[in-house]
Amino acid sequence: MQDRTVLLKLWGVSLLWGGNYVASAYMLRDFSPIYLSFARLVVMSLFLLSVAFVGQSVRRPNMREFGLLLLAGITGTLINQLFYFAGLQHSTAGNAALIIALSPIATTLLSRIFLNEAMSLQKVSGAIVALIGVVCIVLYGGKEIGISKGDIFLLMAMLGMSVSLLFIRKLTVTMTSYEVTIYATVLGTILMSPAVAVEAWNGDLHGSHRLFVWVLLIVVAVIGQGLAGFWWNQGIAVVGASMSAMFMNIPPFVAIIVSYFVLGDPIHAAQIGGGMLILAGVAITNMKRRQPQAASTAGLDANANV
């Protein structure tokens, strides 16, 4: 019964994360991108700090951990969020979901380059398949044929998140994923303050005058990111990373379908084909080969930031 409840929660996470892309694109009609990102991060930070204050013990990081948290906050929150919302303003929610889905592949490649981690033929094959999918989406799956500025920004956002996962890997050796999430999110929110000030100084900052949009922002930050994140971590703990990862095939296609009905974004064949290639590449990369003695203990990064 407990496993069934957890699986239902994982389904909920998939739907929420898929819907977050559409909600973000919708809110960009009323908000400037940097202000929207900052406002959502502030709500998210307040939610995490409230949960920590009520029932979770969070220890103070040492100097090494603080340095890694700062780097994770810069790449995974500041850079990722700035490029994500800037890209979403010039692309579609479906493209955003599909490009962000490439993050596990990018993390694997970056781990090989910077951490000198072994990369098998299986992982290389998966990376090539996924990259072909991204090329299809970037060239033919946008609002117009050819490379769009929005998709380039979304690729930068995905790379920012992928780099942050390298720092998070090191941090979770001595800290819980919950502690890392709180510190990295709060630090990233603080670091984004100057960007908001620059947007205001240039006269580009504007927010919504509609109560519904502000309520939507709070719901996305608290439920779509905060609560969904807790459900995701619970799913990994109960049913394992491999089964939980299968649910990450769902959000991109939820985003494509919902954005078609809510935002009127067309569905391109290149999005479907490219998305299938990306997800196939991710599946190939993370597929565990049977060992004669015991099962492989290779883990799967299961972090999402939408």
Secondary structure as a PSIPRED ss2 file (coil, helix, strand):
# PSIPRED VFORMAT (PSIPRED V4.0)

   1 M C   1.000  0.000  0.000
   2 Q H   0.000  1.000  0.000
   3 D H   0.000  1.000  0.000
   4 R H   0.000  1.000  0.000
   5 T H   0.000  1.000  0.000
   6 V H   0.000  1.000  0.000
   7 L H   0.000  1.000  0.000
   8 L H   0.000  1.000  0.000
   9 K H   0.000  1.000  0.000
  10 L H   0.000  1.000  0.000
  11 W H   0.000  1.000  0.000
  12 G H   0.000  1.000  0.000
  13 V H   0.000  1.000  0.000
  14 S H   0.000  1.000  0.000
  15 L H   0.000  1.000  0.000
  16 L H   0.000  1.000  0.000
  17 W H   0.000  1.000  0.000
  18 G H   0.000  1.000  0.000
  19 G H   0.000  1.000  0.000
  20 N H   0.000  1.000  0.000
  21 Y H   0.000  1.000  0.000
  22 V H   0.000  1.000  0.000
  23 A H   0.000  1.000  0.000
  24 S H   0.000  1.000  0.000
  25 A H   0.000  1.000  0.000
  26 Y H   0.000  1.000  0.000
  27 M H   0.000  1.000  0.000
  28 L C   1.000  0.000  0.000
  29 R C   1.000  0.000  0.000
  30 D C   1.000  0.000  0.000
  31 F C   1.000  0.000  0.000
  32 S C   1.000  0.000  0.000
  33 P H   0.000  1.000  0.000
  34 I H   0.000  1.000  0.000
  35 Y H   0.000  1.000  0.000
  36 L H   0.000  1.000  0.000
  37 S H   0.000  1.000  0.000
  38 F H   0.000  1.000  0.000
  39 A H   0.000  1.000  0.000
  40 R H   0.000  1.000  0.000
  41 L H   0.000  1.000  0.000
  42 V H   0.000  1.000  0.000
  43 V H   0.000  1.000  0.000
  44 M H   0.000  1.000  0.000
  45 S H   0.000  1.000  0.000
  46 L H   0.000  1.000  0.000
  47 F H   0.000  1.000  0.000
  48 L H   0.000  1.000  0.000
  49 L H   0.000  1.000  0.000
  50 S H   0.000  1.000  0.000
  51 V H   0.000  1.000  0.000
  52 A H   0.000  1.000  0.000
  53 F H   0.000  1.000  0.000
  54 V H   0.000  1.000  0.000
  55 G H   0.000  1.000  0.000
  56 Q C   1.000  0.000  0.000
  57 S C   1.000  0.000  0.000
  58 V C   1.000  0.000  0.000
  59 R C   1.000  0.000  0.000
  60 R C   1.000  0.000  0.000
  61 P C   1.000  0.000  0.000
  62 N C   1.000  0.000  0.000
  63 M H   0.000  1.000  0.000
  64 R H   0.000  1.000  0.000
  65 E H   0.000  1.000  0.000
  66 F H   0.000  1.000  0.000
  67 G H   0.000  1.000  0.000
  68 L H   0.000  1.000  0.000
  69 L H   0.000  1.000  0.000
  70 L H   0.000  1.000  0.000
  71 L H   0.000  1.000  0.000
  72 A H   0.000  1.000  0.000
  73 G H   0.000  1.000  0.000
  74 I H   0.000  1.000  0.000
  75 T H   0.000  1.000  0.000
  76 G H   0.000  1.000  0.000
  77 T H   0.000  1.000  0.000
  78 L H   0.000  1.000  0.000
  79 I H   0.000  1.000  0.000
  80 N H   0.000  1.000  0.000
  81 Q H   0.000  1.000  0.000
  82 L H   0.000  1.000  0.000
  83 F H   0.000  1.000  0.000
  84 Y H   0.000  1.000  0.000
  85 F H   0.000  1.000  0.000
  86 A H   0.000  1.000  0.000
  87 G H   0.000  1.000  0.000
  88 L H   0.000  1.000  0.000
  89 Q C   1.000  0.000  0.000
  90 H C   1.000  0.000  0.000
  91 S C   1.000  0.000  0.000
  92 T C   1.000  0.000  0.000
  93 A H   0.000  1.000  0.000
  94 G H   0.000  1.000  0.000
  95 N H   0.000  1.000  0.000
  96 A H   0.000  1.000  0.000
  97 A H   0.000  1.000  0.000
  98 L H   0.000  1.000  0.000
  99 I H   0.000  1.000  0.000
 100 I H   0.000  1.000  0.000
 101 A C   1.000  0.000  0.000
 102 L C   1.000  0.000  0.000
 103 S H   0.000  1.000  0.000
 104 P H   0.000  1.000  0.000
 105 I H   0.000  1.000  0.000
 106 A H   0.000  1.000  0.000
 107 T H   0.000  1.000  0.000
 108 T H   0.000  1.000  0.000
 109 L H   0.000  1.000  0.000
 110 L H   0.000  1.000  0.000
 111 S H   0.000  1.000  0.000
 112 R H   0.000  1.000  0.000
 113 I H   0.000  1.000  0.000
 114 F H   0.000  1.000  0.000
 115 L C   1.000  0.000  0.000
 116 N C   1.000  0.000  0.000
 117 E C   1.000  0.000  0.000
 118 A C   1.000  0.000  0.000
 119 M C   1.000  0.000  0.000
 120 S C   1.000  0.000  0.000
 121 L H   0.000  1.000  0.000
 122 Q H   0.000  1.000  0.000
 123 K H   0.000  1.000  0.000
 124 V H   0.000  1.000  0.000
 125 S H   0.000  1.000  0.000
 126 G H   0.000  1.000  0.000
 127 A H   0.000  1.000  0.000
 128 I H   0.000  1.000  0.000
 129 V H   0.000  1.000  0.000
 130 A H   0.000  1.000  0.000
 131 L H   0.000  1.000  0.000
 132 I H   0.000  1.000  0.000
 133 G H   0.000  1.000  0.000
 134 V H   0.000  1.000  0.000
 135 V H   0.000  1.000  0.000
 136 C H   0.000  1.000  0.000
 137 I H   0.000  1.000  0.000
 138 V H   0.000  1.000  0.000
 139 L H   0.000  1.000  0.000
 140 Y H   0.000  1.000  0.000
 141 G C   1.000  0.000  0.000
 142 G C   1.000  0.000  0.000
 143 K C   1.000  0.000  0.000
 144 E C   1.000  0.000  0.000
 145 I C   1.000  0.000  0.000
 146 G C   1.000  0.000  0.000
 147 I C   1.000  0.000  0.000
 148 S C   1.000  0.000  0.000
 149 K H   0.000  1.000  0.000
 150 G H   0.000  1.000  0.000
 151 D H   0.000  1.000  0.000
 152 I H   0.000  1.000  0.000
 153 F H   0.000  1.000  0.000
 154 L H   0.000  1.000  0.000
 155 L H   0.000  1.000  0.000
 156 M H   0.000  1.000  0.000
 157 A H   0.000  1.000  0.000
 158 M H   0.000  1.000  0.000
 159 L H   0.000  1.000  0.000
 160 G H   0.000  1.000  0.000
 161 M H   0.000  1.000  0.000
 162 S H   0.000  1.000  0.000
 163 V H   0.000  1.000  0.000
 164 S H   0.000  1.000  0.000
 165 L H   0.000  1.000  0.000
 166 L H   0.000  1.000  0.000
 167 F H   0.000  1.000  0.000
 168 I H   0.000  1.000  0.000
 169 R H   0.000  1.000  0.000
 170 K H   0.000  1.000  0.000
 171 L H   0.000  1.000  0.000
 172 T C   1.000  0.000  0.000
 173 V C   1.000  0.000  0.000
 174 T C   1.000  0.000  0.000
 175 M C   1.000  0.000  0.000
 176 T C   1.000  0.000  0.000
 177 S H   0.000  1.000  0.000
 178 Y H   0.000  1.000  0.000
 179 E H   0.000  1.000  0.000
 180 V H   0.000  1.000  0.000
 181 T H   0.000  1.000  0.000
 182 I H   0.000  1.000  0.000
 183 Y H   0.000  1.000  0.000
 184 A H   0.000  1.000  0.000
 185 T H   0.000  1.000  0.000
 186 V H   0.000  1.000  0.000
 187 L H   0.000  1.000  0.000
 188 G H   0.000  1.000  0.000
 189 T H   0.000  1.000  0.000
 190 I H   0.000  1.000  0.000
 191 L H   0.000  1.000  0.000
 192 M H   0.000  1.000  0.000
 193 S H   0.000  1.000  0.000
 194 P H   0.000  1.000  0.000
 195 A H   0.000  1.000  0.000
 196 V H   0.000  1.000  0.000
 197 A H   0.000  1.000  0.000
 198 V H   0.000  1.000  0.000
 199 E H   0.000  1.000  0.000
 200 A H   0.000  1.000  0.000
 201 W H   0.000  1.000  0.000
 202 N C   1.000  0.000  0.000
 203 G C   1.000  0.000  0.000
 204 D C   1.000  0.000  0.000
 205 L C   1.000  0.000  0.000
 206 H C   1.000  0.000  0.000
 207 G C   1.000  0.000  0.000
 208 S C   1.000  0.000  0.000
 209 H C   1.000  0.000  0.000
 210 R C   1.000  0.000  0.000
 211 L H   0.000  1.000  0.000
 212 F H   0.000  1.000  0.000
 213 V H   0.000  1.000  0.000
 214 W H   0.000  1.000  0.000
 215 V H   0.000  1.000  0.000
 216 L H   0.000  1.000  0.000
 217 L H   0.000  1.000  0.000
 218 I H   0.000  1.000  0.000
 219 V H   0.000  1.000  0.000
 220 V H   0.000  1.000  0.000
 221 A H   0.000  1.000  0.000
 222 V H   0.000  1.000  0.000
 223 I H   0.000  1.000  0.000
 224 G H   0.000  1.000  0.000
 225 Q H   0.000  1.000  0.000
 226 G H   0.000  1.000  0.000
 227 L H   0.000  1.000  0.000
 228 A H   0.000  1.000  0.000
 229 G H   0.000  1.000  0.000
 230 F H   0.000  1.000  0.000
 231 W H   0.000  1.000  0.000
 232 W H   0.000  1.000  0.000
 233 N H   0.000  1.000  0.000
 234 Q H   0.000  1.000  0.000
 235 G H   0.000  1.000  0.000
 236 I H   0.000  1.000  0.000
 237 A H   0.000  1.000  0.000
 238 V H   0.000  1.000  0.000
 239 V H   0.000  1.000  0.000
 240 G C   1.000  0.000  0.000
 241 A H   0.000  1.000  0.000
 242 S H   0.000  1.000  0.000
 243 M H   0.000  1.000  0.000
 244 S H   0.000  1.000  0.000
 245 A H   0.000  1.000  0.000
 246 M H   0.000  1.000  0.000
 247 F H   0.000  1.000  0.000
 248 M H   0.000  1.000  0.000
 249 N H   0.000  1.000  0.000
 250 I C   1.000  0.000  0.000
 251 P H   0.000  1.000  0.000
 252 P H   0.000  1.000  0.000
 253 F H   0.000  1.000  0.000
 254 V H   0.000  1.000  0.000
 255 A H   0.000  1.000  0.000
 256 I H   0.000  1.000  0.000
 257 I H   0.000  1.000  0.000
 258 V H   0.000  1.000  0.000
 259 S H   0.000  1.000  0.000
 260 Y H   0.000  1.000  0.000
 261 F H   0.000  1.000  0.000
 262 V H   0.000  1.000  0.000
 263 L C   1.000  0.000  0.000
 264 G C   1.000  0.000  0.000
 265 D C   1.000  0.000  0.000
 266 P C   1.000  0.000  0.000
 267 I C   1.000  0.000  0.000
 268 H C   1.000  0.000  0.000
 269 A H   0.000  1.000  0.000
 270 A H   0.000  1.000  0.000
 271 Q H   0.000  1.000  0.000
 272 I H   0.000  1.000  0.000
 273 G H   0.000  1.000  0.000
 274 G H   0.000  1.000  0.000
 275 G H   0.000  1.000  0.000
 276 M H   0.000  1.000  0.000
 277 L H   0.000  1.000  0.000
 278 I H   0.000  1.000  0.000
 279 L H   0.000  1.000  0.000
 280 A H   0.000  1.000  0.000
 281 G H   0.000  1.000  0.000
 282 V H   0.000  1.000  0.000
 283 A H   0.000  1.000  0.000
 284 I H   0.000  1.000  0.000
 285 T H   0.000  1.000  0.000
 286 N H   0.000  1.000  0.000
 287 M C   1.000  0.000  0.000
 288 K C   1.000  0.000  0.000
 289 R C   1.000  0.000  0.000
 290 R C   1.000  0.000  0.000
 291 Q C   1.000  0.000  0.000
 292 P C   1.000  0.000  0.000
 293 Q C   1.000  0.000  0.000
 294 A C   1.000  0.000  0.000
 295 A C   1.000  0.000  0.000
 296 S C   1.000  0.000  0.000
 297 T C   1.000  0.000  0.000
 298 A C   1.000  0.000  0.000
 299 G C   1.000  0.000  0.000
 300 L C   1.000  0.000  0.000
 301 D C   1.000  0.000  0.000
 302 A C   1.000  0.000  0.000
 303 N C   1.000  0.000  0.000
 304 A C   1.000  0.000  0.000
 305 N C   1.000  0.000  0.000
 306 V C   1.000  0.000  0.000
